[in-house]
Amino acid sequence: MREDEWLAQVASILPNAVADEDRFPTKPVIALFGAYDAGKSTLLKRLLVEAGVSIPAWLTVSARRETFESNDVEALGCILRDTPGLAAGSAEHEETALQAVLESDVMLLVMPPQLITGDRDVVLPILSGKAYRKEGLSCAQSLLVVITKLDERADPVDDQIGYHAYAALKQEEWGKLIEDNRLSLGQAPVFTVSADPLGYVGNDVAAERGSYMDGCREWDGISALVGMLEGLPGQLGDLRRAAQIRRLCSRLTATVAAKDAEMLANQQVLVETERQHQQIDNLASREKFIRERAQAELRRKIEEELSSFFSIRGKDATALRDRLQACVQDWLAEQSAALEKLVRESGAEFDKAATSYWKIGDWSEPVTVGSKASAAPEMRTKAQKAFREFMDLRKITEYDGKSVKDYAAISDSLGKKITDLQIKLDQAGGSAKEGINKAISTLEKKKKANDNMLSSAKTHEQMIAFAPLAMEGISTLVGWWSDREQARISATEREERQQAFTQYGRKAAEDAWAHIGPAFEDFSAGLELQTTMLADIMQNADHHARRLAGEKQAVQGLLADAPDRADRMLEAERVS
């Protein structure tokens, strides 16, 4: 794939990143980076003096950490960028340095004679290009290597032969380091430098070319480095394009990581939704079992009460009605409790699921600029709607046991207090109105809460205060039994009697269920609502997962196809 085709495809995914390239200056940006004690500031100061540029106030020379942010200065036709030292124990400063390197055209690695030591975990990924993409990316075309402070280990005055031998040894060690770490750095230039021979200048802010040791330019390596830097503006086009590829690969790699995180979050949604779906199925099965058992249980209890009553030759219709009514009341209370337990359990599960779904913020912020908007906001809206409707259902069991009469009395009392305060508010002066308004607001909130409990209590009392057994029907049954009792009971008549009991029991159970059944139906409808919501979430999460996988694959493809310009540029330099 040609570079222009690759860039066009990257622009379709990361348009802002490609557009950002226009903000870079028209001169090569050279980032000096390395360990905090490598001598970066000393080297930069010397380069500025050689270029005849004033030393900025922020540039200080010290063995301590003195640079905490990136700073730029123009010299030698370039923009020289000082960066915070690596391996200095500050993640923030390290991140600043890495970003400064990423936004440069040329990376000037400054190392002491020990070469790469404590900063190797940061420097090696930059040199290998693995800081920009997992497979690595050649950086030879954008790298200058400077080994400094040679005069601290070898005598450049009295033993120049030994000094140069030491410099050659450091270059050999650098080559061995490249080989051992399998770095493809090709012909990246290496300079051995003594930026401030024997420390003549130190932190002198008014240093000039003559301030440095006499004759040092013959052996200190600075002239060669200056010559290299002065030639970089002529290579700006190639340097800037290589830097752009590094930056875009870095953005693509970050996008892949973000996609992975988003896919993990999406998978967690699927797992939780499937678990919740199974819970709803279990609750629906329990509701069906309770409902079917409840109807059969009431028929059986009524038949048992009838058989028991007539077995003792009972003839008092009122007594029979009381017994049957007590039976139905107990049954209603039992079913109400069973429903209440189901509602509590399902409500707790729903609360848990809804909280989980509403926390998924990543869904609404796709990383890739060109990707379609996620369905998460719609899903959260559905979850909230289902939760509100389900909470309405739960109100039938959420009250503290007071009677309708008790709640009504409280509402009346609160209403009167609010009315009294409103009268006082009309008569009060400015300073008192604020306090009265607060009191009214507090009472109104209490009244609203009490009115909600009043409504719940009415519903609850209606559920358990049902008496479906009309006296007329019971009297008819007792009369029918008395007629049969006058004669000898045959097998046929005994069967008729049992059928009568069964029919009456079925009718009474149907009437009682007609009263409490709607509550179970509401509960079942709430479960169906949840099931529908969960199915929608699973469908959208599955679609989202497939979309993310496709986007990630596309980004990984672009990373794999990223142009590697090292060999071509090095060949061009050899030819020239």
Secondary structure as UniProt FT lines:
FT   HELIX           3..13
FT   HELIX           15..20
FT   HELIX           21..23
FT   STRAND          29..33
FT   TURN            36..37
FT   HELIX           40..51
FT   TURN            57..58
FT   STRAND          71..75
FT   TURN            76..77
FT   STRAND          78..82
FT   HELIX           91..102
FT   STRAND          106..111
FT   TURN            113..114
FT   TURN            118..119
FT   HELIX           120..128
FT   TURN            129..132
FT   TURN            134..135
FT   HELIX           140..142
FT   STRAND          143..147
FT   HELIX           150..152
FT   TURN            156..158
FT   HELIX           160..180
FT   TURN            181..182
FT   TURN            186..187
FT   STRAND          190..192
FT   HELIX           197..199
FT   TURN            202..203
FT   TURN            205..206
FT   HELIX           209..211
FT   TURN            214..215
FT   HELIX           216..218
FT   HELIX           222..231
FT   HELIX           232..235
FT   HELIX           236..311
FT   TURN            312..313
FT   HELIX           317..358
FT   HELIX           362..364
FT   TURN            369..370
FT   HELIX           376..394
FT   TURN            395..397
FT   HELIX           404..427
FT   HELIX           430..464
FT   HELIX           471..485
FT   HELIX           491..560
FT   HELIX           566..575
//
